[in-house]
């Protein structure tokens, strides 16, 4: 039997503690002999050398004392790579990855062949799912082929990527060096659990080595969570804590995931326990802060939905969000032919960082808009970002697709298909929604960086170039568009059911599309190339045309600007970002007095997903003044999908609705104006009263007239309307 670093249990039992070193103590801990390990660490604290004292204090969880002793050891042993790596590992355990990385780098400067330093650096890089983690772990093995911990770590990373074959191979490699490679055993057990086996012989073996190895279930829980199987992950965290109640990282993660599935009170209890025990990582601290902030939210139960909205904006956003939520549920119930097992809980955060902490635990993730945890959805509020930055209505439609698909597949849907289907559903609902081919995506197409379908999952989890996650969303959405176009929309539902039957991506493609994944890739990329080739091939020329068209317009060369902008748009129709040529054309036509041509180009801009609110408001005003109220109403409603906090939009839309014979819609818009505390409350209440009167609600209209007159007793229009109301 090979024991690697660890000593046989029998030997540990008789080894005098006065002869012990930190490896001896860790071996005791490795075998679950926690009391003996604590005694061992206690002996180290009394040693003469600072390094031993540091390890002893660390083992006794006296982290500040350990840090001080490591600092002394660092000065006493300036050429020791071991001291630096061990001190760095303490920093890493205590939530200071940057200082840890600095120490690991110093260790390698002292000894370029020191394998543990490479492995330690790999662990830091893995925190951000960086591909360099794999490279560094392999580098560690190159310098020390017997470093079984590196194989364990590679197994862990491979399973994060969904590569069970590689994970198994690396775990077995670790076990061939040390039969007590507990993390390797835990990875193999996790594969069994993910495949719905109720027990695993690998976990049995791990528990024979260490009867209190809660870390094994903690590792399994991690893999369930990253596969969005949150309820099962929670149960594995509970198993971990049942074996080792003081495994604070497991208790913190349990709290985080209870929060994700909406069990707020229980989450707070678990997180508070971890915090009080000194486990104060950023995720725990931030999550407790967000939970405390929920007292400033209203909870609104309505049928099969629960809305959680900030008190300060609930009156404004609730009608719009509730309508979109109800509409999305109704559409998916019909389309997916299913009813959800419970109400959908939608939490809407006006502070983006609160939303990110609520979902990921750490702030600073700018691109995320919404996250689904089973029947629970958390998302940014329409007010959480700068006006026009994101489409909150499309986000709800996207996330509700996840709710249904995750439920239908029992959380077995792979990320590439779940995200792709949600993107597809956005544009299927409204062609103005959905992902566009941005310049970053064009560049990825130029460089042929799109992934085959069997590898696309990796593009979401462990990106290899900046922007790959966005590119992967685009590619996955296009794959679902392609499937719908070639095989029919119903085929997507067939694939949902196949994933629900626990089929792999390869099996789902072969059984539903009747071709191999390789053939699917070939056909899909040919289909996509027909759509994008012109843009990709002429992208550099297009960039120059954008510059010259804008320059011509600035120089007053209207006809030249129109000619160049029109030519460039024909090459790249999807571009509606800053400096969009649709806007250039509209400006040029307006200066020529050709309002019809300006409107036509601005409507193309709107319909292809343009989000500049000033431009869209200009279009709506042009449509309204041009005698096209229905088009103006449509444009204004699209603006509200992007941003709700513009009182002028609500007021103009309400007036158009009322004038067009839609008083019920007008009521909603004028209520929104009032919710925003207008500077002229008399006018706002009067407008609402008119809409209520037209909607045949005279009693409510009277209430609003009285409020109008309370604000301005001499307001003549309100006085006249009051006289018209039935007594």
N, C-alpha and C positions, 0 to 999 in steps of 0.2 A: 504494500500500500504506500502511495506517495502522499506526503503531507505538505509539501512545499514549505512555506514559511512556518506552518503551524506544527507544534509538537504534539505527540500522542497524548491523549487524555490521561492515561495511566501515569505517564512520566510527569505530567503537570501536577498530578495529585501529590507526588512525593518530592518534587523539586523544592529545595529550601527557598523561601521567598527572599532571603537576604542575598541570594545569587541571581535574582530575577533581573531582567531588563525590560524595556518597554515591549519588546516582541513577546516575552513570556506573558505579560499582562494581557496583551491583545489576544494571545492564543486562548487564555482562559475565557475572555469575553466572547471570542469566536465560538467557543463550545458551550456558551450559555451559563458558565459558572460565574455568575455576576458578583456574588459575595466574595468569592476567592479573588476575582479580578480587582475588586475594590481594595481588598487587603494588599494585593500586589502593587497597585498604584500608590497606596499609602506608603509602602516601603520606599518607593522611588522618590517621594517628596523629601525624604531625609538624606538623600545622597549628596555627595559633595559637588558633583558636576551639575551645572545649570541645565544641561540638555535632559538629563534623567529627571530632574525636578520638574522641568516643563512638561515632560510626558506624563509624569505622575499627576500634576495639577490638572492637566487636560483630561486624563482618565477619570478624575474625580469631579469633572464638570465645573472646575473653578477657573473659568476662562480668563478672567483678568489676571489672575496670578500666573496662569500658564503663559499668557502673552508676555508678562514681565520677565519670566524666566527664559523664554525663548529669545527675548531681546538681549539678555545677558549672554546666553549661549552663542548668539550670532556674533557678539563682540569677541568672545573667547575663542571661537573657531571660525575665523574669517575665511578659511578655505574649504569649509564643509558644505558640500551640496546637500547632504542629508539634512542638516539643520535647517537650511532654507526651505527644502521641500516640506519638511514636517511643520515648520512654522506657517508656511503657506497653506497647508491643509487645515490648520486651525483657523486661519482667516476664512478659508472657503466654507468651513462648517459654520462659521459665525457670520455669514452673510456679507463678506467683504471680498468679492471676487477680484477686484482690481489689484488690491495689495497682494492677494494670493498670486496672481499672475506675475506681478513684479518679482516676487521671491522665486517663483519657478524659473523665470527668465534668468535671474542671477545664478541659480543653480546650474543652468546649462552653460552659462558663460564660464563657470568654473570647471565644468566637466561636460563636454559635448556628448559623451556616451552614457550619461546617467539616465537610464530608462525611466525610473519613477518620475522624473521631472517632465518628460514628454507625456506620460499618462496623466499626471496631475494637470498639465495644461489642457489636455484633451477634455478633462472633466469641466474645466471652466468654459471652453468653447461650446460644449454640449448644452450649457444652460440656455444659449440662444439658438439651439438647433443649427449650429454652424457646421458646414461640411468639414471644416478643418479638424473637427474633433476626431473624425475617422482617420484622417491622415496622421494626426499626432499619435493616436493609439497604435497605428501600424508602425510608426517610427519607433515607438517604445519597444515593440516586439522585435524590430530589426536589431536593436541594441541589446535586447535580452530575450531570446526566444522562450525562456522558462518563466517569463513574467505572466503568469496565468491570469492575473487581474486585468491585464490589457485585453486578453481574449474575452473575459467576462464582459468587459465594457463594450467591446465591439459587438458582442451578442446582443447586449442591451440596445445599442444604437441601431443595429439591423432590425430588431423587432419594432423599434419606433418607426422605422421606414416601412414596416409591414412585410419585410423579407424574412419569412420564417425559416426558409432553407438555410440562409446565411447565418441567422441567429442560432439555429441548431448546430451548425458546423462550428461556430466560434465557441459556443458553450461546451461542446464536446471536447474542443481543443483545450479549453481551460481544465476540464475534468481529467484529461489525459495527463496533465501535469500535477494537478492536485485533486484527489477525489473528494476533497472537502471544499471545493470552490462554491461557496454558498450562493453567490450571485448568479453563477452559471446555472446552478440547480433551480434558482428562482425564475430565471428566464425560461428554462425548459418547462417548468410548472406553469408559467404564465401562458405559454403556447397551448398547453392542455386546457387551461381554464378558458382562454379565448375561444377555443373550439367546443365550448359548452360541456366539457367533462367535469363532473361534480367534484372529482378529486384527482390527484396526480401522484404517481409514485416518486416523482422528482421532489415534490414538496415533502413527502414522507421521508425521503433520504435526508433532506435538509434539516428536518426536525429531529432526526436521529443524531445528527451532528450537534445541533443546537436546539434544544427543546423550547426555547423562548425566542426563536428567530422570527419575530414579528416583521422584520425587514422583508422577509420573503413575500408576505401578503401585501406589504406596502409597495413592493415592486410590481406585483400583479395588479394592484389597484391603479398604479400609474398607467399601465397599458390599457386598462379599461377606460380610463378617463380620456386619454388622447384619442381613443377610438370612439369617443362620445357615448360610451355606455356608462353613464354617470351613476345610475342606481346600483349597478353591479359593482362599480368602483367603490362606492360608499360602503357596501357590505364587506369588501376586502379590507378597507381601512379599519372597519370595526373588528375584523378578525385579527389584524395586526395588533390592535390595541388590547384585544383580549389576551394575547400572548405577552405583550409588553406594554403595560399601561403608560409608562413614562417615555414612550417613543413619541416625543413631542412633534417631530416633523409629520408623523402620521396623524396626530390629533389636529394639527393645523390644516393639513390637507383635507381631512374629514370635514372640518368646519368650512373650508372654502367650497367644497363640493355640495355640502348641505345648503349653503347660500345659493349656489348655482341653480339648484332645483327648487328654490323657493322656501326652504325650511329655515326661515330667518332666525327664529328664537333658538332653535337647537344649534344652529350654526354659531350663534353668538356664544353659547355656553362652551362649545368645544374650543373656539378660538380664544376665549378668555382664559380657559385652563392653560392652554399653551403659553399665552402671553404672561400669565402670572408665574409660570414656571421658568420664565426667562427666555422663552423662545420668541424673540421679538424681531423676526425677519420682516422685511418690508410688506410682504403679502399679508401676514397676520395683522400687523398694525393698521395697514390701509383698509383691510376688510372690516375691522372693528370700527374704524372711523366711518366707513360708508354705512354700516348697519346703524350706527348712531344717527346718521343724517336722514335715515328713512322716517324718522318722526316728523320730518318736514314734507312728507308725501301723503297724498290721499289714496285710499284704496277704493275702487269703484267696481262693485260686482254687478254684472248684467248678463243674465242668462248663462251662456257658455263661455264667458270671458271675465277676466279680472284685470282691470287696468290699475297700474300704480303710477301716479303722476305727481309731480312737484306741485305743492299747494299754490305757489305763485303763478303757475301758468295753466293749471287744470281747467279753469273756466274757458280759456281760449282754445286749447288743443284738444280737449276731450271729445267734442262732437266730430271732429275731423278724423282723429285716430280711431275712435270707436267705429265710425262708418267704414273706414278702410279695413279694420280688423274683421268686422262682420262680413264685409263683402269678400274678403280673402277666404275666410272659413267656408262661406257658401259656395264659392267657385271650386275650391279644392274638394269639398264633400262630393260635389257632382262629378268632378273630373277623376278623382282617385277612388270614387265609389266606396267611401268609408266614412264613419263617424268617429270622432276622437273619443277616447275613453274618459275624458274629463275636461274641465274648462282650461282655456289657454290663459296663462298669466303673462301679461305684457308690461314690463317695467321700462319707463321712459325717463332718461336722465338728461337734464339741461346742462350738467357739467360733464364734459366728455371724459375727463380723468376719473370721475366717479364711476362712469359706465365701464371704463377699462379696468379699474380696480375691482369692480363688481364681477367682471367676467374672467380676467386674467390674474388679478392680484397686484399687478404693478402698473403704474402710470407710464405714459410715454409712447404708447402704440397708436400713432396718429391715423392709420388707414382704416381701422376697424369701425364698422357702422352698427352692426347688430350681431348677436350671438344667440344661438338656440340651445337650450338644455332640455330636451324632451318636450314637455308641454309649457316650459317657461322660456320666454324670450326677453332679452334685455337689449336696449338700443339707445342710440343718441336721440335726444329730442330734436325737433326742427330748429330749436333755438341754440343747440349745442355748438353749432359751427357757423362760420361766416355765411351770410346770405348767398344761396345758390351753390354751396359746396356739395350738397348731397340731396338726393331725392328720398325724403322720409317715407313717402307712400310706396315707392318701389322697394324700399328696405323692408317694410312690413310684408309686402307680397313675397319677397325673397325668403324672409325668415319663416313665414307660414308654410312655404313649400317644405322647408326643413322639418317643421313640426309634423306634417303629415307623412313625409317620406321616412323620417326616423321612426315614427310610430309604426308605420306599415311594415318596415323591415326589422323591427325589434332592435334598432340601433346598429344594424349590420351593413348599412349602405356605405360603400367607400367614399372618401372625400371627393374624389374626382367626379363621381357621378352625382352625388348629392349637391355639390356646388354647381356643377354644370347644369343640372336640371333646374335649380333655383334661378340661375341667370337666364336660362331659356324661358322660364315662366314669366320673368319680368317683361321681356320683349314680346312674348306671346300675348300678354295682357294689354300692353300699350307699346306700340313701336317706338315711342319716344324714350322708353325706359331701357334698361339693360346696358351691358358693357359695350363701349365703342372701341374701335381700333385706334388706340392712342399712338403717338409717335414712338413710345417705348415698345409697344407691341410691333409696330412696323419694323423697328430695328431688330427685334428678336426674330421676326420672319426673315429679314434680310440675312441674318447670321445663322439661320436654320437652328434656332435654339428650342423650338417646340419639342415636346417629348412624345415618344410612343405611348399609346394608351396604357400599356402594362407598367410604365414608369411614371405616369403622370402624377400619381399620389405623392411622389417625392418632391415634385415641384411646389406642392403646398406646404410640406413639412420641413424639408431641408433644402432650401433654395441655394443655388450655386452662383447666381449673379443677381445684382440689384434689380428689383422689379419683377423677379420671376414669379412671385406669388400672383401678382396682377395678370401677368401673361398666362399663368395656369388657369385662372378664373376665365379669361377670355377663351382659351383653347377648349376647356371643358364645356363652356356654354356653346361654343361652335360645334363641338361633337354632338351635343344633344340636338342642336338645330339640324345638323346633317342627318341624324337618325330619324328625326321627325319628318324631314323632307323626303328621304328615300324610302323609309319603311312605314311611315304614318305615325301620327301622334300617339296612337294606342300602343305602339311598340315600346315607348318609354315607360308606360304603366306596366307592361309585361316584364320589363327589366326590373322595375321596382319589386314586383312580386318574386322574381328570381333571386334577387339579393335577399329578400325576406326569407327565402328558403335556404339561406346560408350558402349560396353558390358563390364561387370566386368570380373575379372579373373575366377571366378567360372562359369559364363555363357559361357565364351570362351572355357573352358575345357570341360564342359558338352556338348556343342553344336558341337564342332569340334572333340573331342576325344571320345565322347560317354561314358564317365565315370565320376564319381564324383571326386573332388579334393582328397578326402581321398584314393580312389582306385588308382588314378594316383600316389600319393605319395608311396603307397605300391608297385606298380609295378616298379616305377622308382628306388626306393631304392634297390629293389631286383636286378634289371638290373645293377645298379652301383656297388652293392656288388660283383657281379660276376667278374667285371673288377678289383676291388681294394682289394678284401678280402685277397689275398695272400700277398700283400704288407703291408696291415694294420696289419695282424696277425704276420708277421715276421719282423716288422719294427725295433724293438729293436735289434734283431739278425743281421739285415742288417747293422745297425750302427756299430756294433762290427766288422763285416766282412770288412767294408770300412777301418777301422783303421788298421786291421791286414794286409789287402792287400797292403795298402800304406807302412806299416812298412816292409813287406817282400820285396817290390820292392826297398826300400831305403837300405835294407841290402843285396841286390844283389841276393835274392832268387826269381829268375824270374819265375820259374815253379810254385812255391807255390803261388806267387802273381797272376799269370794267373788263377790258379785253383779257388782261393778264389774270385777273381774279377768276373769271369764268373758265379760262383754260386750266388753271390750277385746280379748281373745284372738281372738274371732270376727272382729274387724276386721283384725288383724295377727298371723297364726299363725306367721309366720317368725321373729319376734323372740325370740331366746334369749340375748341379751346381758345385761349387768349389769342387775339389777333385773327380770329376766324375770318375767312374771306367772304362768308355770307354777310358779315357785318360791314366789311369793306364795300361790297357791292351795294348794300342798302344805303350807306352814307353817300356813295357816288350818285346813285339814282335820286336820292332826296335833293341833293344839290342841283340836279338837273330838273327838278320838279316832277319827276316820274314816280309818284307815290305808289302806283300799282306794281311797278317792277320792284320797288323797295319792299313792299308788303310780301310779294311772292318770294323774295330771297330770305326775308326774315322768317317766313313760315317754314321754309326748308330748314333754316337754322333751328327753329323750334322743334320740328318733327324729327330731326336727326339728333336730338338730345341736348341742344344748346341750353346753358344754364346761367348766362349773364342776365341778372334780373333787370337791369336797366334796359338792356336790349329787348327783353321780352315785354316789359311794360311799354316801351316805345311801340312795339308791334301792336299790342292790345289797343293802345290809344289811336293808332293809325286805322285799325280795323273799325273801332267804334265811330270815329269821325268820318270814316268812309262809308258809313251806312251798312256795316256788316256786324250787327250786334251778336249774332250767334257765334261768329268766329272770335270776336273779342271775349265773349264769355268763356269759350274753350281755352283761349290763351291765358286768361286770368286764372282759370282753374288749374292750369298747368303750373302757373307761378306758385300757387298755394301748395302744390305737391313738393315744391322746392323750399318754401319758406312761408311761415304763417304769421310772422310778426310785422307785417306791413299794413297798417290801418288803411292807407289809401287804396290798396288793392281790394280789401274787403268792402270798402265803401263804394268804390266804382263797380265792383262785381254785384254788390247788393242792389245798386240802382239799376244796372242792366237787367238783372233777374226780375226785379219788380216791373220794370217797363216792358219786359218780354212775356209777362204773364206767369212768372214762376215765383209767387210770393213766399212759398215755404223755403225755397233756397235763399231768398232774400232775407228771411228772418234769421237764418244761421249767420249770414255775413254781417248783418247789423248787430247781432249779439256779439260777434267777434270784435267789432269796433268798440263796443261798450266794455268788453273784457280787457281791452288795452288801455282803459282809463283815458279817454280822449280829452283834448283841451277844450272842446265845445260839447259838453255833455247834453245840453239842451237839444242841439241838432241831432246828436246820435240817438237819443231816446225818441225823438220825433220820427226819425227815419225808421226805427224799429216799430214804432206804433203804426206807421203807414203800412208796413209789410204785414203786421199782425191783423190789421183791419182788412187788408186785401185777402188774407188767408182765412177770413171769416172767424176771427177770434177777438171779438169786440171787447170782452172783459180784459184780456191781456193787453189789448191796445190802450184801453183806458188807463191801466196801471202805468204804462210807459209814458203816456201823455202827462200824467200827473208828475212823474219824475222829471219830465222835460220842463214843465212849468215850475217845479220846485227849484230847478237850476236857473231858470230865467222866466220869472212870472209874466213879463210883457212880451213873450215870444209869440207873435201873431199867428204863424202857421199852426203852432200847437193849440192855440185857443180855438182857431177855426175847426181843426179836426175834432177837438173835444165836443164842439157843438153838433158835429155830424154823427157822433156815436149814439146809439140807442140808449135811452135812460133806463 
